[in-house]
Amino acid sequence: MDLRSGRDLPGLRQVLPERGISGLHFHDLQHEATSRLFEKGFDTMEVSTITGHKTFAQTLYTFESGRFGEKIEVINNT
């Protein structure tokens, strides 16, 4: 099963609208999973292996881009 591409999840596009969910893409789920792995204490090498990222930079970008809004919020509240 190739979860990285989302090709093995053909029902995703059908199930989400049935559940009233719009605007969610497989890639969003990958970002969420990457963030949660880091939050659980996995290191960059482990997360890269699990997510299938070819470089550590990809893994860190995926994690950090998901936290961008949090960082802006911190800046705005200081």
Contacts in CASP RR format, 6 or more apart in sequence:
PFRMAT RR
TARGET T0000
AUTHOR 0000-0000-0000
METHOD contacts of the structure
MODEL  1
MDLRSGRDLPGLRQVLPERGISGLHFHDLQHEATSRLFEKGFDTMEVSTI
TGHKTFAQTLYTFESGRFGEKIEVINNT
1 8 0 8 1.000
2 8 0 8 1.000
3 9 0 8 1.000
4 30 0 8 1.000
4 51 0 8 1.000
4 52 0 8 1.000
5 26 0 8 1.000
6 12 0 8 1.000
6 26 0 8 1.000
9 26 0 8 1.000
12 26 0 8 1.000
16 22 0 8 1.000
16 23 0 8 1.000
16 24 0 8 1.000
30 51 0 8 1.000
30 62 0 8 1.000
31 62 0 8 1.000
31 63 0 8 1.000
31 65 0 8 1.000
31 66 0 8 1.000
33 51 0 8 1.000
34 47 0 8 1.000
34 51 0 8 1.000
34 59 0 8 1.000
34 62 0 8 1.000
34 63 0 8 1.000
35 63 0 8 1.000
35 66 0 8 1.000
35 67 0 8 1.000
37 46 0 8 1.000
37 47 0 8 1.000
37 50 0 8 1.000
37 51 0 8 1.000
38 47 0 8 1.000
38 63 0 8 1.000
42 50 0 8 1.000
44 56 0 8 1.000
44 59 0 8 1.000
44 60 0 8 1.000
45 56 0 8 1.000
47 53 0 8 1.000
47 59 0 8 1.000
47 63 0 8 1.000
48 55 0 8 1.000
48 56 0 8 1.000
48 58 0 8 1.000
48 59 0 8 1.000
51 59 0 8 1.000
51 62 0 8 1.000
53 59 0 8 1.000
53 62 0 8 1.000
END
